[in-house]
Amino acid sequence: MSRRHSNNLQALSEVAYFTMEVGVEAGIPTYSGGLGVLAGDTLRAAADLRVPMIGITLLHRKGYFRQHLDSSGNQSESPSEWSPEKVLEPVEPRTTVTVEGRTVALRAWRYDVKGISGHVVPIYFLDTALPENSNWDRELTDHLYGRDHHYRLCQEVVLGMGGIALIRALGHVEMQSYHMNEGHSALLTLALLEESIRRNEVASPGEREKEAVRHHCVFTTHTPVPAGHDRFSMDLARQVLGEKRASILTSADCCMDGMLNMTHLALSLSRYVNGVAMRHGQISRDMFPGYPINSITNGVHAGTWAAASFQRLFDSYIPEWRHDHHYLRYAITIPCDDIRQAHAEAKRGLLAEVERRAGVRLDPSVMTLGFARRASTYKRADLLLSDPERLKRIVRQVGPLQIIYGGKAHPRDEGGKDLIRRVVRAAEAVRGQVHIVYLEDYDIALGHHICAGVDLWVNTPQKPQEASGTSGMKAALNGVPSLSVLDGWWIEGHLEGVTGWSIGDSWRTASDSAAEAASLYDKLEYLILPTFYNRPDAFARIMRHAISLNGSFFNAQRMVAQYVQNAYFHQRDEVDTA
C-alpha cells in the first residue's frame, strides 16, 4: 500500500459497517453463510489496514441453527444456542428503539477484531434480551432469518434504527460513512432522515434532507434475484414503524409499488452503490435502472483462510504477505514440491476431520472434489451427480474420485432440503465406485478444512444467479483450483488450464443444465483427472497459479482498499490533499 493511501486511511473519519449477520468464529453462530463470512473478512481486513471502522449487527442468541441429517438426507434443525457473556464484553451505554409504538430497551456486546497492524475494529452486537422488555421484544435478537415477515421487519428496525441510536450513545455525533451490507439495515437511513429533519426544523424531508443522508451512506447489494430482496407491505410498515415514520418514507419517495422495499430504500438514499463482482454490477444496473451502480468484487481474508501449512509456507517465502496480501503474487516463485507438501498436510487434516465427523475413511491418494455451500436450488449441488453412469465410467477408465459435500438449507426452503436428499440418493447410485460423503452442520470450522484440503473446488450455479461467491477464493489461497460455471467472481478469476477450468465456455449465455453437465464430465475425464494422475508437476503448477494469480487479487484487503478509495471517501479533492 502506498504512503499516500496509508495517510488517507489515517485521515478518514469513522465508518460504521452494518450487517444482519457476521462470521468471526465458529463458536459465535451469528452467520448463515457467505454474506456473514464476508462481513467477518471485511472487518478483519479493515483492522489490517487500520481503517477506523466499527461493525454493527444483532446478537442472535439462538444463532442460525444446528443441522441434522438422517441416512436419507432429511434435514432437521435445532437452536444453535451460545453464551455471549463467555466471549463478548458488555458495553456500558444503553439505548432504546421504538417498535410498534413500544419503547424497546437495547444493550450491546463488544467483540474486538485485531488486525495484523495491531489496530482494533470493534463489533457491537445489539441485544434486546433485557428484563424491562416484553417477552416478544426480548426475542427480537434471538434468531437469524427466523420466523415471519413481522419478526424480520421488527429485527430490521433494531438493526438499522437501533444501530444508529447505539452509535450516538457511544458518542459518535456523525460518521463519515454508514455502509449497509445488503438491505437488511436500510432503516438506518430513516433514522438519519429523522435527524436531518430535526436539525433543519422541517415537517417532512425535502431534497436537502435526503441529500444530507445520501452524503453519508454506502450500499452493497448482494443478490441478482428479485425474490432475494426484502419487501414488506405498507400496512405492516405502518404497524411496525408507526404512521409518522411510514409517512416520512413515503414523502421521501422511498417506497415503490405499495411496498417498503429495503433495497429500493437503500438505493434511494446512498451516494455510492456497488455489486459484488463485475458481472453482478451489470445485472444490478439492469434490475435497478436509473441508479449508478458500481462493482467491487468480493475478497476473502488470506490470513484467516490459508491453512496452517500454507501460512508457514508463505511466511518462509513471502514474509510480507500478512501485511499486504498482494505479495501473494510472488507465490509464483515457490517450488511446486513445497506447495504439494503444504497441500498434502491440509488434505490429511481434512480427511481426519471427515473420519471424526462421519466415521468415513477416505484415501489421501485419491483425487478429492469439494462442494460445500448453502443448499439452495440455484447452486445445483446435484449437477455433478446427474449422470451416475458417466461418472462411474470416468472412474473406471481414468482414475478414482471421492467427493465431499456440505451445506445447510434454510429451515423453510423445501427446495434446498430436497436438493440435499437428491445428492444423498445420487451418492447411493454410485456407492462402491465413487466415495461420497455429505457432512452435516457446515460451519466456519468445517469450511477451513474443506476449502484447504480438497484437490478441486466444484461450483455449479445457474447463471446468472451467483452474485460473487467466495468459497472458491478461499480454495485458491490454498492452491486448490476451481472447476466452475462462468458466473460471479469466476468470470474474472478463470484462466483455462492455468487457475482452473470452466464448465461451459461463456458467461453470456443462460444456463443449460444438460450442456453444463456434459462439459463438467468432459473436463474431468479428458483434462483434470489425467493431469492429476499422470502429470502431477503440471497440476502443481496450476495450484501455484491459483495462489499467485487469484489469491493475490481476490482477497479482502484489496476489496476494503477499494471501498476506502471509491466509496468511503467521496470528496476526491480532499483525499488527494489529505
PyMOL commands that set and color helices and strands:
alter all, ss='L'
color gray80, all
select helices_A, chain A and resi 3-11+34-48+84-87+135-141+149-169+183-185+188-200+207-214+226-228+234-241+243-251+262-268+278-287+302-305+308-317+325-333+336-358+377-379+383-385+388-397+414-429+444-453+471-477+490-493+513-534+536-551+556-568+572-577
alter helices_A, ss='H'
color red, helices_A
select strands_A, chain A and resi 15-19+53-58+66-69+75-78+89-90+95-99+102-114+120-127+177-181+217-220+231-233+259-261+272-275+293-295+367-372+401-406+435-439+456-459+482-485+500-503
alter strands_A, ss='S'
color yellow, strands_A
deselect
rebuild
show_as cartoon
